[in-house]
Amino acid sequence: MYNSSASATTASISVGLIGTGYAARLRAESLRQDTRARLVAIAGHNIEQTEAFAQEFQAEAMDSWQRVCDRNDIDLIIISTINSEHGKIARAALESGKHVVVEYPLTLDIEEAFELVDEANKQKKLLHVEHIELLGGVHQAIKRHLPEIGQVFYARYNTIKPQHPAPRKWSYNHEMFGFPLVGALSRLHRLTDLFGKVFTVNCHNRFWQVEDNYYQSCFTIAQLSFASGLLGQVIYAKGETVWQPERKFEIHGENGGLIFNEEKGILVRAGEKIPLDVGSRKGLFAQDTTMVLDYLLDGTPLYIKPEESLYTLQVANAAKRSAETGLTIVVD
């Protein structure tokens, strides 16, 4: 919990924000709406953009994330920048005695991820890896209705996003985004959260038109064999060589199936298809931010522990090794 000498009614969290993109803006807006938090400083990659962002949210623009982490008047660092910088910023923040919130993945390096979790425990500081997919309407609907379909034996989750032309930005950069299923860790985390431990991973991956470390397309398919015997499959594809957008989650059990297309879901059983009530995807960053403040000020448990995200990162790392070697990898 947050240690403050202020009374419970006046306690507030001073926040430093790293990033000025989409997720950072949603974080800033959430903090502005919550009187328990005060956004103090912001750092981004472009100083002019950072200054405009900071002015909008009445915070101080800083020319480096290091300076934000070094400030003594900040309690919490929120990391909402490119994936490749997550690990080093989280380490600096923790070593400076700050609580840390980071958008997944915690880091692109599995060994560093273990070190960061250990450092947070050593410092007795919060290390929260955001996984808002667990808070979303689809995931919550799955959890509500999963007992109705009996023993699950197969699950498939596809996210395919055509982009013509593909943008030349960090999410299409090998070093900045990372291996696709590491950078897009939530695709695997949905399955590990629902179905537990993974025994083996077999993965294949292809990139198109690699130039200056950027690519125009990627296609990644992973097959997961769970300790329970369940078989899972994940497809993640984006860019110029995919043609039909898709966000589909199917779960097949011995007594029925759960089928979700975008935000619409049905429960399928013999002779019937039952529409499901699926909540909205809107407001999830705000919900996550509120939960973090609840934890720091009141000790309210969070919806995820860093060790759970770390485990999924191990699975993603196994997928990367499988794609690189052509072998099926056992997850330790």
C-alpha positions as CSV (number, residue, x, y, z in Angstrom):
1,M,0.0,0.0,0.0
2,Y,0.9,3.6,-0.4
3,N,2.6,5.1,2.7
4,S,1.2,8.6,3.3
5,S,1.2,10.7,6.5
6,A,-1.9,12.4,5.2
7,S,-5.3,11.4,6.5
8,A,-7.5,9.0,4.6
9,T,-9.7,11.8,3.4
10,T,-6.8,13.9,2.0
11,A,-4.4,11.2,0.8
12,S,-3.4,11.5,-2.8
13,I,-1.0,9.8,-5.2
14,S,1.5,11.9,-7.2
15,V,2.0,10.4,-10.6
16,G,4.6,10.5,-13.4
17,L,3.5,9.4,-16.8
18,I,5.8,8.0,-19.5
19,G,4.3,8.3,-22.9
20,T,2.0,10.5,-24.9
21,G,0.2,8.1,-27.1
22,Y,-3.3,6.5,-27.0
23,A,-2.9,4.5,-23.8
24,A,-1.1,7.5,-22.1
25,R,-4.0,9.8,-23.0
26,L,-6.5,7.4,-21.5
27,R,-4.4,7.2,-18.3
28,A,-4.1,11.0,-18.1
29,E,-7.9,11.4,-18.6
30,S,-8.5,8.8,-15.9
31,L,-6.2,10.5,-13.4
32,R,-7.8,13.9,-14.1
33,Q,-11.2,12.5,-13.1
34,D,-10.0,11.0,-9.8
35,T,-9.4,13.4,-7.0
36,R,-7.1,10.9,-5.2
37,A,-4.4,11.3,-7.9
38,R,-2.4,14.2,-9.2
39,L,-0.5,14.0,-12.5
40,V,2.7,15.8,-11.8
41,A,5.1,15.2,-14.8
42,I,5.0,13.7,-18.3
43,A,7.9,12.5,-20.6
44,G,7.6,11.5,-24.2
45,H,9.8,11.0,-27.3
46,N,9.0,14.4,-28.9
47,I,9.4,17.4,-26.6
48,E,7.0,19.6,-28.5
49,Q,4.3,16.9,-28.4
50,T,5.1,16.3,-24.7
51,E,4.7,20.0,-23.9
52,A,1.4,20.2,-25.6
53,F,0.2,17.0,-23.8
54,A,1.4,18.3,-20.4
55,Q,-0.2,21.6,-20.9
56,E,-3.5,20.0,-21.6
57,F,-3.4,18.0,-18.4
58,Q,-1.8,20.7,-16.3
59,A,1.4,18.8,-15.7
60,E,5.1,19.5,-16.2
61,A,6.7,18.4,-19.4
62,M,10.1,16.7,-18.9
63,D,12.7,15.9,-21.5
64,S,13.5,12.4,-20.4
65,W,11.8,9.5,-18.5
66,Q,14.9,9.3,-16.3
67,R,14.2,12.7,-14.9
68,V,10.6,11.7,-14.1
69,C,11.8,8.6,-12.2
70,D,14.4,10.6,-10.3
71,R,11.9,13.1,-8.9
72,N,11.2,12.9,-5.1
73,D,7.7,14.3,-5.4
74,I,6.3,11.3,-7.4
75,D,4.9,8.2,-5.8
76,L,3.8,6.3,-8.9
77,I,5.2,5.9,-12.4
78,I,2.8,4.8,-15.2
79,I,4.7,3.4,-18.3
80,S,2.6,3.8,-21.5
81,T,5.3,3.9,-24.1
82,I,6.9,1.6,-26.7
83,N,7.4,-2.0,-25.6
84,S,11.2,-2.1,-25.8
85,E,11.5,0.6,-23.2
86,H,9.2,-0.9,-20.6
87,G,11.8,-3.0,-18.8
88,K,14.5,-0.3,-18.3
89,I,12.0,2.3,-17.2
90,A,10.3,-0.1,-14.7
91,R,13.7,-1.0,-13.2
92,A,14.7,2.7,-12.8
93,A,11.4,3.5,-11.2
94,L,11.5,0.6,-8.8
95,E,15.1,1.4,-7.8
96,S,14.0,5.0,-7.2
97,G,11.4,3.7,-4.7
98,K,8.4,4.3,-6.9
99,H,5.3,2.2,-7.4
100,V,5.0,1.1,-11.1
101,V,2.1,0.5,-13.5
102,V,3.2,-0.7,-16.9
103,E,1.1,-1.7,-20.0
104,Y,1.8,-5.2,-21.1
105,P,4.4,-6.6,-21.7
106,L,6.4,-5.9,-18.6
107,T,9.5,-6.3,-20.7
108,L,10.6,-8.0,-23.9
109,D,13.3,-10.0,-22.1
110,I,12.2,-12.9,-20.0
111,E,15.2,-12.9,-17.6
112,E,14.7,-9.2,-17.0
113,A,11.0,-9.8,-16.2
114,F,12.0,-12.2,-13.4
115,E,14.4,-9.6,-12.1
116,L,11.8,-6.9,-12.1
117,V,9.3,-8.9,-10.1
118,D,12.0,-9.7,-7.6
119,E,13.0,-6.1,-7.4
120,A,9.4,-5.0,-6.7
121,N,9.1,-7.6,-3.9
122,K,12.5,-6.4,-2.5
123,Q,11.4,-2.8,-2.6
124,K,7.9,-3.6,-1.3
125,K,6.4,-1.6,-4.1
126,L,3.5,-2.2,-6.4
127,L,4.4,-3.6,-9.8
128,H,1.2,-3.8,-11.8
129,V,1.2,-5.1,-15.3
130,E,-2.0,-3.9,-17.0
131,H,-4.1,-6.6,-18.6
132,I,-7.4,-4.9,-19.3
133,E,-8.5,-7.7,-21.6
134,L,-9.5,-9.5,-18.3
135,L,-11.8,-6.7,-17.4
136,G,-13.5,-6.6,-20.8
137,G,-17.1,-7.7,-21.6
138,V,-16.0,-10.8,-23.6
139,H,-13.7,-12.2,-21.0
140,Q,-16.2,-11.6,-18.2
141,A,-18.9,-13.3,-20.3
142,I,-16.7,-16.3,-20.9
143,K,-16.1,-16.7,-17.2
144,R,-19.8,-16.5,-16.4
145,H,-20.8,-19.1,-19.0
146,L,-17.8,-21.4,-19.1
147,P,-19.4,-23.9,-16.6
148,E,-22.4,-24.3,-18.9
149,I,-20.4,-26.0,-21.7
150,G,-18.8,-28.8,-19.8
151,Q,-15.2,-30.0,-20.1
152,V,-13.4,-27.7,-22.5
153,F,-11.2,-29.4,-25.0
154,Y,-10.4,-26.7,-27.6
155,A,-10.1,-22.9,-27.7
156,R,-9.2,-20.6,-30.6
157,Y,-8.6,-16.9,-30.5
158,N,-7.9,-15.0,-33.7
159,T,-7.1,-11.3,-34.1
160,I,-6.5,-10.3,-37.7
161,K,-6.1,-6.6,-38.7
162,P,-5.5,-5.7,-42.3
163,Q,-3.8,-2.3,-42.9
164,H,-3.2,-1.0,-46.4
165,P,-0.7,0.5,-46.4
166,A,0.9,-0.6,-43.2
167,P,2.0,2.2,-40.9
168,R,5.7,2.8,-40.4
169,K,5.5,3.0,-36.7
170,W,6.8,1.2,-33.6
171,S,4.2,-1.5,-33.6
172,Y,5.6,-2.7,-37.0
173,N,9.2,-2.6,-35.7
174,H,11.0,-5.8,-34.6
175,E,13.0,-4.2,-31.8
176,M,10.4,-1.8,-30.5
177,F,7.4,-4.1,-30.6
178,G,9.1,-7.4,-30.0
179,F,8.1,-10.9,-31.1
180,P,4.4,-10.7,-32.1
181,L,3.0,-12.8,-29.2
182,V,5.3,-11.0,-26.7
183,G,4.3,-7.6,-27.9
184,A,0.6,-8.7,-28.1
185,L,0.8,-10.7,-24.9
186,S,-2.9,-10.4,-24.1
187,R,-3.7,-12.8,-26.9
188,L,-2.0,-15.6,-24.9
189,H,-3.0,-14.2,-21.5
190,R,-6.7,-14.7,-22.2
191,L,-6.0,-18.4,-22.5
192,T,-3.7,-18.8,-19.6
193,D,-6.1,-16.9,-17.3
194,L,-8.9,-19.2,-18.3
195,F,-7.2,-22.5,-18.6
196,G,-4.1,-22.5,-16.5
197,K,-0.7,-24.0,-17.2
198,V,0.7,-24.7,-20.6
199,F,2.7,-27.9,-21.3
200,T,4.0,-27.3,-24.8
201,V,4.0,-24.6,-27.5
202,N,4.4,-25.0,-31.2
203,C,4.6,-21.7,-33.2
204,H,5.2,-20.5,-36.7
205,N,5.8,-16.9,-37.7
206,R,6.3,-15.0,-41.0
207,F,7.2,-11.4,-41.8
208,W,6.9,-9.6,-45.1
209,Q,9.2,-6.9,-46.6
210,V,11.5,-6.3,-43.7
211,E,13.3,-3.0,-44.2
212,D,15.3,-0.9,-41.7
213,N,13.9,-3.2,-38.9
214,Y,10.3,-2.4,-40.0
215,Y,7.9,-4.8,-41.7
216,Q,4.7,-4.5,-43.7
217,S,3.0,-7.6,-42.4
218,C,3.3,-10.4,-39.9
219,F,1.4,-13.7,-39.5
220,T,1.8,-15.7,-36.3
221,I,0.1,-19.0,-35.3
222,A,0.7,-20.8,-32.1
223,Q,-0.7,-24.1,-30.8
224,L,-0.7,-24.6,-27.0
225,S,-1.1,-27.9,-25.3
226,F,-2.4,-27.3,-21.8
227,A,-1.6,-29.4,-18.7
228,S,-5.3,-30.2,-18.5
229,G,-5.3,-31.7,-22.0
230,L,-7.0,-28.8,-23.6
231,L,-5.7,-27.7,-27.0
232,G,-5.5,-23.9,-27.7
233,Q,-4.7,-22.0,-30.9
234,V,-3.9,-18.3,-31.3
235,I,-3.6,-16.4,-34.6
236,Y,-2.2,-12.9,-34.6
237,A,-1.8,-11.2,-37.9
238,K,-1.7,-7.6,-39.2
239,G,-0.6,-5.5,-42.2
240,E,-0.7,-5.6,-45.9
241,T,-0.9,-9.4,-46.6
242,V,-4.1,-10.1,-44.6
243,W,-7.4,-9.2,-46.1
244,Q,-10.3,-9.9,-43.8
245,P,-10.5,-8.3,-40.3
246,E,-11.4,-10.8,-37.6
247,R,-11.6,-10.8,-33.8
248,K,-13.0,-14.1,-32.9
249,F,-12.9,-16.3,-29.8
250,E,-14.2,-19.8,-29.8
251,I,-14.3,-22.2,-26.8
252,H,-15.6,-25.8,-27.4
253,G,-16.7,-28.0,-24.6
254,E,-18.3,-31.4,-24.4
255,N,-21.7,-29.9,-23.7
256,G,-21.6,-26.8,-25.9
257,G,-19.6,-24.0,-27.2
258,L,-19.1,-20.2,-26.6
259,I,-18.6,-18.2,-29.8
260,F,-17.6,-14.5,-29.8
261,N,-17.4,-12.4,-32.9
262,E,-16.1,-8.9,-31.9
263,E,-18.4,-7.9,-29.0
264,K,-21.3,-10.4,-29.8
265,G,-21.5,-13.8,-28.2
266,I,-23.6,-16.9,-28.4
267,L,-23.9,-20.0,-26.3
268,V,-24.3,-23.0,-28.7
269,R,-25.8,-26.3,-27.5
270,A,-27.7,-29.1,-29.3
271,G,-30.6,-27.5,-31.1
272,E,-30.2,-24.0,-29.7
273,K,-28.2,-20.8,-30.0
274,I,-28.5,-18.4,-27.0
275,P,-27.4,-14.8,-27.4
276,L,-25.1,-13.6,-24.5
277,D,-25.0,-10.3,-22.8
278,V,-21.5,-8.9,-23.4
279,G,-20.3,-5.7,-21.7
280,S,-18.6,-2.8,-23.4
281,R,-14.9,-2.5,-24.0
282,K,-15.0,1.2,-23.2
283,G,-13.6,2.7,-20.0
284,L,-11.2,-0.2,-19.2
285,F,-8.1,1.9,-18.8
286,A,-10.1,4.1,-16.4
287,Q,-11.2,1.0,-14.5
288,D,-7.7,-0.3,-14.2
289,T,-6.4,3.1,-13.0
290,T,-9.1,3.3,-10.4
291,M,-8.2,-0.2,-9.1
292,V,-4.6,0.8,-8.8
293,L,-5.5,3.8,-6.7
294,D,-7.9,1.6,-4.6
295,Y,-5.0,-0.8,-4.0
296,L,-2.5,1.9,-3.1
297,L,-4.8,3.9,-0.8
298,D,-7.1,1.2,0.6
299,G,-5.3,-2.1,0.1
300,T,-8.1,-3.4,-2.2
301,P,-6.8,-6.5,-4.1
302,L,-6.0,-6.0,-7.8
303,Y,-7.5,-8.3,-10.5
304,I,-4.0,-9.6,-11.5
305,K,-0.7,-10.3,-9.9
306,P,2.6,-9.6,-11.8
307,E,3.6,-13.3,-11.5
308,E,0.5,-14.2,-13.6
309,S,1.6,-11.9,-16.4
310,L,5.2,-13.2,-16.0
311,Y,4.0,-16.7,-16.5
312,T,2.2,-15.8,-19.8
313,L,5.5,-14.0,-20.8
314,Q,7.2,-17.4,-20.3
315,V,4.7,-19.0,-22.7
316,A,5.2,-16.2,-25.2
317,N,9.0,-16.7,-25.0
318,A,8.5,-20.4,-25.6
319,A,6.4,-19.5,-28.7
320,K,9.3,-17.3,-29.9
321,R,11.8,-20.1,-29.4
322,S,9.6,-22.5,-31.3
323,A,9.2,-20.1,-34.2
324,E,13.0,-19.6,-34.3
325,T,13.9,-23.3,-34.1
326,G,11.0,-25.1,-35.7
327,L,10.7,-27.2,-32.6
328,T,7.9,-27.8,-30.1
329,I,9.0,-26.2,-26.8
330,V,8.2,-27.4,-23.3
331,V,7.2,-24.6,-21.0
332,D,9.2,-24.7,-17.8
